[in-house]
Amino acid sequence: MRRERVWGVSETPPNTLQYRFDGPEDAPVLILGPSLGTTWHMWDRQVPELARQWRVFRFDLPGHGGAPAHPAGSVADLTTRLLATLDGLGVQRFGYAGCALGGAVGLELALRHPERLSSLILIAASPRFGTADEFRQRGVIVRTNGLDPIARTSPERWFTGGFAAAQPAITEWAVQMVRTTDPGCYIAACEALAAFDVRAELGRIGVPTLVLVGSEDQVTGPAEARTLVAGIPDARLAVVPGASHLVPVEQPAAVTDLLVHHFSTAWQPAFDATTGQMAAIVAPPVKPVLAAPGPVAPVAEIAPAVVAPEAAGRRDSYDVGLKIRREVLGDAHVDQALASADDFSGDFQDLVTRYAWGEIWDRPGLDRRARSCVTLTALVAGGHVEELAAHTRAALRNGLTPDEIKEVLLQAAVYCGVPAANSAFKVAQQVIREETTPQE
């Protein structure tokens, strides 16, 4: 028998979340976590197929989708509320898929409550989301102007340009979804993301994990996905072509196929504390995904975390390098460097793009934050002040806070010399003022 249940807004206590069930009551529970500014409806296209073999549980973030406006100031707080909701329903063990902020909740579950998780999918997620200043600036915008500016620009962050143009109804739905969110809860969620950082803990995650990302995601894209895959033991990566940040909305068939495949084949049994063994819980059966009539969105191939050397050699390192170079340094800087190249310097720009950016910056051994720390220190040591402004901006983009940049330069002062660090501080101070001062 299949039932669905929605808790009314008036019935939701402050320490729990508004939720909905779909699927057989006796099936294993599968939880779908939403992104900031969205509601559980972002998963509508996945539910019919998933509910064939799972009891699908969706929830709304506080103040989203008409949920009570009880702000949660941390990812840990959101996770605690989710578990309190599940405890009240008698749900002890489950699979979990979360998008962006919902993915952060998934990481928190895997690190603090692994006994509750059977399997995990992280979508458009990151162990640290941008810079703390970036999210706090967003809070300043909302406090000053309300959510309308954020709502109007959401489609360009969430969808590819072609999808937004071809799907005006979905684009307008996205705008209205953000516009009707409670501002105080949105600001609190921004603060939660600003403080979230589990980079050093990824190695402790033991639940079967799939990292899923849209190939065109400019918010938490393939670079962040690779950081997760490199850090989580045995995690696998799936890149969905032609999708941006809200990949479940933009490429629903591809995401549905990936969810069904992962949760059907990687469902870890529960741990029995009385015997010290894994309990004999039967995983959901593997079943083929039925193809919908008509054209189906491309399905990403699930790949291992580490790219084999022979496969890596076949990639076009220039295209990879140019993309990373633009992501780290910004389009304006890269466009200026390439435009100034001529017959004499063009080969050098090609070398830098292919080797420095397409090979070294693309290696999985260090995340971009660590590479920025190394780069800033090396520039100070070499006295290359002319490059410091660009790489200070890059460090902020890569997730370093101004305080962390300050610590890097203080460390450099000890080992590279006070005069060199003095010059570096002047450059970095000016850049940080420009980048972190809210625009009027």
Disulfide bonds with the S-S distance in Angstrom:
none
